[in-house]
């Protein structure tokens, strides 16, 4: 697993948006960018700049996926039939770390990566420790018995911060989750507007 070396709050500050919708985001206090030049007035952003920001925002949202991995997901989205931007979102939402996060087994998508890599999750009854693992519709994700009483899990379940999307079937008593269908962009509960069409344009240049 590639290591995330960048502080997640810096992603919020650089984007100028609270991309995870968390109350602790520094954007809630300082809407300008980080660094000594963060408060400078910004000029009009070019088309390339808008496309780059859309890519960095979407990539950052999913625990700051590496560029190599994100490009590979884009390439796959292009090969699939249908709208490439919708395909891109569908592939991202079927990642194991995204499902663990959406099911509210952990408080953040970064915590989901760590939770999985530390061996707290099973998929279809077998231990899974790869956050980027691609799930299929109907696959069952389960928190291991030894991990069900972890404070991290119990606090996440009780948190009113996020709702569980309709394309997931989640049982918090058994701590299981499965994807009932591949979601469309409009169904994914992003706290800010994501523009996967601009991501497709960025890579298609």
C-alpha positions as CSV (number, residue, x, y, z in Angstrom):
1,X,0.0,0.0,0.0
2,X,1.4,3.4,-0.9
3,X,1.9,5.7,2.0
4,X,-0.1,8.9,2.3
5,X,2.5,11.5,3.3
6,X,0.3,14.6,2.9
7,X,-1.7,16.0,5.8
8,X,-5.4,15.7,4.9
9,X,-6.3,19.1,6.1
10,X,-3.8,20.6,3.6
11,X,-6.0,19.1,0.8
12,X,-9.0,21.0,2.2
13,X,-7.0,24.3,2.4
14,X,-5.5,23.9,-1.1
15,X,-8.9,23.2,-2.6
16,X,-10.6,26.0,-0.6
17,X,-13.4,23.6,0.2
18,X,-14.4,21.3,3.0
19,X,-14.3,18.2,0.7
20,X,-15.3,15.7,3.5
21,X,-17.8,17.9,5.2
22,X,-16.1,17.5,8.5
23,X,-16.6,20.1,11.3
24,X,-12.9,20.1,12.1
25,X,-11.8,21.2,8.7
26,X,-9.6,24.3,8.8
27,X,-11.6,25.7,5.8
28,X,-14.4,26.4,8.3
29,X,-12.1,28.9,9.9
30,X,-9.8,30.0,7.1
31,X,-11.2,29.9,3.6
32,X,-7.9,31.0,2.0
33,X,-5.1,28.6,0.9
34,X,-2.2,27.5,3.0
35,X,1.2,29.2,3.1
36,X,2.4,32.8,3.0
37,X,0.8,33.6,-0.3
38,X,-2.5,31.9,0.6
39,X,-4.4,35.1,1.0
40,X,-3.4,36.6,-2.3
41,X,-6.2,37.5,-4.6
42,X,-6.6,34.7,-7.2
43,X,-7.0,35.5,-10.9
44,X,-9.3,33.8,-13.3
45,X,-8.6,30.1,-13.4
46,X,-7.8,28.6,-16.9
47,X,-9.7,25.5,-18.2
48,X,-6.6,23.4,-17.5
49,X,-6.6,24.8,-13.9
50,X,-10.3,23.9,-13.4
51,X,-9.6,20.4,-14.7
52,X,-6.6,19.9,-12.5
53,X,-8.5,21.1,-9.5
54,X,-11.3,18.7,-10.2
55,X,-8.9,15.8,-10.5
56,X,-7.0,16.8,-7.3
57,X,-10.2,17.2,-5.4
58,X,-11.7,13.8,-6.4
59,X,-8.3,12.0,-5.9
60,X,-7.9,13.7,-2.5
61,X,-11.4,12.8,-1.4
62,X,-10.6,9.1,-1.7
63,X,-7.8,9.2,0.8
64,X,-5.5,11.0,-1.6
65,X,-5.0,8.1,-4.0
66,X,-1.7,8.0,-5.7
67,X,-1.5,9.5,-9.2
68,X,-0.5,6.1,-10.8
69,X,-3.5,4.3,-9.2
70,X,-5.9,7.1,-10.1
71,X,-4.8,7.1,-13.7
72,X,-5.3,3.3,-13.8
73,X,-8.9,3.8,-12.6
74,X,-9.4,6.5,-15.3
75,X,-8.1,4.1,-18.0
76,X,-10.5,1.4,-16.8
77,X,-13.4,3.9,-16.8
78,X,-12.6,4.8,-20.4
79,X,-12.7,1.1,-21.5
80,X,-16.1,0.4,-20.0
81,X,-19.3,1.1,-21.9
82,X,-21.3,4.2,-21.1
83,X,-20.5,7.6,-19.7
84,X,-16.8,7.6,-18.6
85,X,-17.4,10.1,-15.8
86,X,-20.1,8.0,-14.3
87,X,-17.9,4.9,-14.8
88,X,-15.1,6.6,-12.9
89,X,-17.4,7.3,-9.9
90,X,-18.7,3.8,-9.9
91,X,-15.2,2.3,-9.8
92,X,-14.2,4.6,-7.0
93,X,-17.2,3.8,-4.9
94,X,-16.6,0.1,-5.3
95,X,-13.2,0.3,-3.6
96,X,-13.1,-1.5,-0.3
97,X,-12.0,1.6,1.7
98,X,-14.8,3.6,0.2
99,X,-17.4,1.0,1.2
100,X,-16.0,0.7,4.8
101,X,-16.2,4.5,5.0
102,X,-19.7,4.9,3.5
103,X,-21.0,2.1,5.8
104,X,-19.9,4.3,8.8
105,X,-17.6,1.6,10.3
106,X,-14.9,4.3,10.7
107,X,-15.1,8.1,10.9
108,X,-12.9,9.0,7.8
109,X,-11.8,7.5,4.6
110,X,-8.2,7.7,5.8
111,X,-9.2,5.7,8.9
112,X,-10.8,3.2,6.5
113,X,-7.5,2.6,4.7
114,X,-5.7,2.0,8.0
115,X,-8.5,-0.1,9.4
116,X,-8.4,-2.4,6.4
117,X,-4.6,-2.6,6.1
118,X,-4.5,-3.6,9.8
119,X,-6.7,-6.6,9.1
120,X,-10.0,-5.7,10.7
121,X,-12.2,-6.5,7.7
122,X,-13.4,-9.6,5.9
123,X,-14.9,-9.8,2.4
124,X,-17.2,-12.8,1.7
125,X,-15.8,-14.4,4.9
126,X,-12.2,-14.0,4.0
127,X,-9.7,-11.6,5.6
128,X,-9.0,-8.6,3.3
129,X,-6.2,-6.1,3.9
130,X,-6.0,-4.2,0.6
131,X,-7.9,-0.9,0.7
132,X,-8.0,-0.6,-3.1
133,X,-9.7,-4.0,-3.5
134,X,-12.5,-3.7,-6.1
135,X,-15.9,-5.1,-4.8
136,X,-18.7,-6.5,-6.9
137,X,-22.4,-6.0,-6.4
138,X,-23.4,-8.5,-3.7
139,X,-20.0,-8.9,-2.0
140,X,-20.4,-8.8,1.8
141,X,-18.0,-6.7,3.8
142,X,-17.8,-7.5,7.5
143,X,-15.9,-6.2,10.5
144,X,-14.0,-9.0,12.2
145,X,-15.4,-10.3,15.5
146,X,-12.3,-9.2,17.4
147,X,-12.7,-5.6,16.1
148,X,-16.4,-5.0,16.6
149,X,-16.0,-3.4,20.0
150,X,-13.2,-1.0,19.0
151,X,-13.9,2.6,20.1
152,X,-13.3,3.8,16.6
153,X,-16.1,1.6,15.2
154,X,-18.6,2.3,18.0
155,X,-18.1,6.1,17.8
156,X,-18.4,6.1,14.0
157,X,-21.7,4.1,14.1
158,X,-23.2,6.5,16.6
159,X,-22.0,9.6,14.8
160,X,-24.8,11.7,13.2
161,X,-22.2,13.3,10.8
162,X,-23.0,11.2,7.8
163,X,-25.9,9.2,6.3
164,X,-25.6,5.8,4.7
165,X,-26.3,6.0,0.9
166,X,-29.2,4.0,-0.5
167,X,-26.9,1.9,-2.8
168,X,-25.4,0.2,0.3
169,X,-27.2,-2.5,2.4
170,X,-25.7,-2.0,5.9
171,X,-26.5,-3.9,9.2
172,X,-24.8,-2.1,12.1
173,X,-25.9,-4.9,14.5
174,X,-23.9,-7.5,12.5
175,X,-21.5,-4.9,11.2
176,X,-21.9,-6.0,7.6
177,X,-22.3,-4.1,4.4
178,X,-22.8,-4.9,0.7
179,X,-23.3,-2.9,-2.5
180,X,-26.8,-3.4,-3.9
181,X,-26.0,-1.5,-7.1
182,X,-23.3,0.6,-8.7
183,X,-24.2,4.2,-7.9
184,X,-24.6,7.0,-10.3
185,X,-22.9,10.3,-9.5
186,X,-26.1,11.9,-8.3
187,X,-26.5,9.2,-5.7
188,X,-23.1,9.6,-4.1
189,X,-23.2,11.9,-1.0
190,X,-20.3,14.2,-1.7
191,X,-20.3,17.2,0.7
192,X,-19.0,19.4,-2.2
193,X,-19.6,19.3,-5.9
194,X,-17.4,16.8,-7.7
195,X,-16.9,17.2,-11.5
196,X,-15.6,13.9,-12.9
197,X,-16.4,15.2,-16.4
198,X,-13.5,17.7,-15.9
199,X,-11.3,14.8,-14.7
200,X,-12.0,12.9,-18.0
201,X,-11.2,16.1,-19.9
202,X,-7.9,16.5,-18.0
203,X,-6.7,13.1,-18.9
204,X,-8.1,13.3,-22.5
205,X,-6.0,16.3,-23.4
